[in-house]
Amino acid sequence: MSSRSAVVVDDEPLICSIIAEILESEDWNVVQCRDALSAITAIKKNAADLVVADIDLGIGPTGIDIVQRARVENPSIGVVFITNLADPRITGKGWAAIPDDASYIVKTEISSASALRDAVTAALDGKSIARRPVESTTPTELLSDTQIGVLKLVSEGMTNDEIAAQRATTVRAVERLLSRMMIAANIAPGPSARVQLARLYWDQLNGR
């Protein structure tokens, strides 16, 4: 029996099972989880050598949160992120929160045993396959961390007054920030601009 233990966490059962099947064929003992709490528990209970985590797990903690918690107790645990997110800052976490030695596998490649195998090997060797999971420029890549945070608030339907209050700034400052965001995202000013900003956030969050 293999002594290598892996925890796979994704809120989509099919993806979890596909990854588990591939890893088991490589002689890994695999625990499948659907949420952050069960994953954190399983990682500790099984002294996992590897965690394969979806970055976006819906409402609640992200895959990034799981990895941060796991690495407190085991700094050397291998990390593979499953994602369609070209810009993980959309989840509320900056690039600084993501380990430099993490590997990525895009969900469209999940069924490829070789792609997953390469990602796992790189993660265990401490060599990141790609610092960013998608090479192409995305509409949010030109936005600062502050602008990403404001974009999320816009997507939640907050007004400029509400955003200003939450960020302890002025409405005028928010207006200037939104104007720069529209320029960076190539969105023309007008009545629909705010809707387009919100759509940009949700499209990026869903990997579109």
C-alpha positions in Angstrom: 0.0 0.0 0.0 1.3 3.5 -0.9 2.4 5.7 1.9 1.7 8.8 -0.1 -1.4 10.7 0.9 -3.3 13.3 -1.1 -6.4 15.4 -0.4 -8.5 16.6 -3.4 -11.0 19.3 -2.8 -13.5 20.6 -5.3 -17.2 21.4 -5.0 -17.9 19.5 -8.2 -18.0 15.8 -7.5 -17.2 14.7 -11.0 -13.9 16.7 -11.0 -13.0 15.3 -7.6 -13.6 11.8 -8.7 -11.6 12.2 -12.0 -8.6 13.6 -10.2 -8.8 10.9 -7.5 -8.9 8.2 -10.1 -5.8 9.5 -11.8 -3.9 9.9 -8.6 -4.9 6.5 -7.3 -3.6 5.0 -10.6 -0.3 6.6 -9.6 -0.4 4.8 -6.3 -1.7 7.7 -4.1 -4.0 7.2 -1.2 -6.7 9.8 -1.9 -9.3 11.5 0.2 -12.0 13.5 -1.7 -13.6 16.6 -0.1 -16.2 19.0 -1.2 -15.5 22.0 1.1 -12.7 23.8 3.0 -13.5 22.5 6.5 -13.5 18.8 5.5 -10.4 19.3 3.5 -8.5 21.0 6.3 -9.5 18.2 8.6 -8.5 15.5 6.1 -5.1 17.1 5.4 -4.3 17.0 9.1 -5.8 13.6 9.9 -4.0 11.9 7.0 -0.7 13.9 7.2 -1.2 14.6 3.5 1.8 15.0 1.3 -0.2 16.7 -1.4 -3.3 18.9 -1.7 -5.1 19.4 -5.0 -7.6 22.3 -4.5 -10.0 24.3 -6.5 -9.3 28.0 -6.0 -13.0 29.0 -6.0 -15.1 26.8 -3.8 -18.2 29.0 -3.8 -19.3 30.8 -0.7 -16.8 30.6 2.1 -13.1 29.8 2.3 -11.2 29.3 -0.9 -8.6 26.8 -2.0 -6.0 29.4 -1.2 -7.3 29.5 2.4 -7.0 25.7 2.7 -3.4 25.8 1.5 -2.4 28.6 3.8 -3.9 26.7 6.8 -2.2 23.4 5.7 1.2 25.0 5.3 1.2 26.3 8.9 1.6 22.8 10.1 3.3 21.3 7.0 5.3 24.0 5.0 6.5 21.4 2.5 3.1 20.0 1.5 2.8 19.9 -2.3 0.2 22.2 -3.8 -1.7 21.9 -7.1 -4.5 24.4 -7.8 -7.4 23.6 -10.0 -8.6 26.7 -11.7 -10.2 28.5 -14.6 -9.3 31.8 -13.0 -6.7 33.8 -14.9 -6.6 36.3 -12.0 -7.0 34.7 -8.6 -7.3 38.1 -7.0 -10.9 38.0 -8.0 -11.5 35.6 -5.1 -10.3 38.3 -2.7 -6.7 37.0 -2.4 -3.7 38.7 -3.9 -0.9 36.9 -5.7 1.2 37.3 -2.6 -1.2 34.8 -0.8 -0.4 32.1 -3.4 2.7 30.0 -2.8 5.4 30.5 -5.4 5.9 26.8 -5.7 2.3 26.0 -6.4 1.4 24.3 -9.6 -1.8 24.9 -11.6 -4.0 22.8 -13.8 -6.8 24.3 -15.8 -10.2 22.5 -15.5 -10.3 21.8 -19.2 -7.2 19.6 -18.7 -8.5 17.7 -15.7 -9.1 14.5 -17.7 -5.5 14.5 -18.9 -3.4 12.1 -16.7 -0.2 13.5 -18.1 -1.1 17.1 -17.3 -2.1 16.3 -13.8 1.0 14.1 -13.4 3.3 17.0 -14.5 1.5 19.4 -12.1 1.9 17.0 -9.2 5.6 16.3 -10.0 6.3 20.1 -10.2 4.5 20.7 -6.9 6.4 18.0 -5.1 9.7 19.2 -6.6 8.9 22.8 -5.5 9.0 24.0 -9.0 5.9 25.9 -10.2 4.7 25.0 -13.6 3.3 28.5 -14.1 3.3 31.4 -11.7 0.1 32.4 -13.4 -2.3 29.7 -14.6 -3.2 31.5 -17.8 -0.7 33.2 -20.0 -3.0 35.5 -22.0 -3.7 39.0 -20.8 -7.1 39.3 -19.0 -9.2 42.4 -18.5 -8.5 42.5 -14.8 -4.7 42.0 -15.1 -4.2 45.7 -15.5 -6.2 46.5 -12.4 -4.5 47.1 -9.1 -5.3 45.2 -5.9 -7.4 48.2 -4.7 -9.3 48.3 -8.0 -10.0 44.5 -7.8 -11.5 45.1 -4.4 -13.7 47.9 -5.6 -14.7 45.8 -8.6 -16.0 43.2 -6.2 -18.0 45.8 -4.3 -19.5 47.0 -7.6 -20.5 43.5 -8.5 -22.3 43.2 -5.2 -24.5 46.2 -6.2 -23.0 48.8 -3.9 -23.4 52.5 -4.7 -20.5 54.9 -4.9 -21.6 56.3 -1.5 -21.6 52.8 0.0 -18.2 52.0 -1.4 -16.8 55.3 -0.2 -18.1 54.6 3.3 -16.8 51.0 3.4 -13.3 52.1 2.2 -13.2 55.2 4.4 -12.7 57.5 1.4 -14.6 60.1 -0.5 -17.2 59.6 -3.2 -15.1 61.7 -5.6 -12.1 59.3 -5.0 -14.3 56.3 -5.8 -15.6 58.0 -9.0 -12.0 58.7 -10.1 -11.0 55.1 -9.3 -14.0 53.7 -11.3 -13.1 55.9 -14.2 -9.5 54.6 -14.3 -10.9 51.0 -14.0 -13.1 51.5 -17.0 -10.2 52.8 -19.1 -8.0 49.8 -18.0 -10.8 47.4 -18.9 -11.7 49.2 -22.1 -15.2 50.0 -21.0 -16.8 53.1 -22.4 -18.4 55.6 -20.0 -22.1 55.6 -20.0 -25.3 54.2 -18.3 -24.2 50.6 -18.8 -20.6 51.0 -17.6 -21.4 49.9 -14.1 -23.2 46.8 -15.3 -20.3 46.0 -17.5 -17.9 46.3 -14.6 -20.0 43.9 -12.6 -20.2 41.5 -15.5 -16.4 41.6 -15.8 -16.1 40.5 -12.2 -18.5 37.6 -12.5 -17.1 36.5 -15.9 -13.6 36.4 -14.4 -14.8 34.6 -11.3 -16.4 31.9 -13.5 -13.3 31.6 -15.8 -14.9 33.2 -18.8 
